[in-house]
Amino acid sequence: MFEYFTCLNDEYYLEFTIKRYAAHNGVTDQIHQLQKGDELIIRDVWGAIEYKGPGYFIAGGAGITPFIAILRQLHKDGKLAGNKLLFSNKTAEDIIYEEELKIMLGDNVINILTSAEPTGETGNKYLYGRINEDFLKQYVPDFNDHFYICGPDKMISDINDILVKHGAKPDSVVFEK
């Protein structure tokens, strides 16, 4: 489960982006049932992905959430140049903040869907498959850039192994630990 602050540091409010997994009947489903005035106790806050410079943000599903505030801040500061987002989801309906990301990053956001068959999506709006070695070799011309990875544990591990295999320096690969 990924729950991150997605507002900018100088905002007067606290914003979370929490993807709901209603079928799991767990915490995310319970959070989405909160009503105005309900209390939420936050404790044991952990995790942070530190921005080190332009590079590739690689996200799987709700793994986009730690990147939202970073990308919003870079956009606000006019410093998004040199960054690219590779964003994997099962279906187009699963893409969080699709329009906002497109506005911020333009052609530097690539949405890839893992559903076996396109589910009604048309045109060249989405790629289909997985973010694997072949995909990275095609879309990453320079493995000396920074890489920010967040998603399911296996995805993080697999992508990290591929990046290192192709020459990415371990200190330039940032992921949630």
C-alpha positions, 0 to 999 in steps of 0.5 A: 500500500502506498500512502504519501503526501502529494501536496507541495511543502508550502501548501496550507493543507495536507493532501494524500493520494491513496489508491483504493483497493476495495476488493481487498477490504483493507486499510485503503478501502476503510480510508475511502469510507471516511466522512468529513469530520472523521479523525485520522491518526498518523504515526510511524511516518516513514519513507521518502524518495529524495530528488537528486536531479533529472532522470527517469521516474519509473512507477508501477500503479500506486507507486506513482504517489511518492513522485507526485509532489516531486513532479508538482514542485519541479513543474511549479519551479519550471525545472521539469526539463530532463525528466521522463516518467515511465508509468505502468498500470494494468488498465487505462482506468488504473492510471492515477493523475493521467491528465495532470501528468500529461499537462506537466510532462507532455511527451515525457510521460509514457503510459504502459498497460500490462493488460494482455489485450487492449480494453477499448483504448484506441490510437497510440495513447498507450503502450502495452507490455511490461517495463522490462529489459527490452522496454528500458533499452528502447526508452532509456538512451543513457543509463548514467542518468538518475532513476527513481523507482516505486511500485511492487517489490518484485518490479523494483528489484527487477528494474534495479537489476536491469539498470545496474546490468546496463551500467547505472551507478547504484547511487543514481538509483533511488527507490523506497526501501 
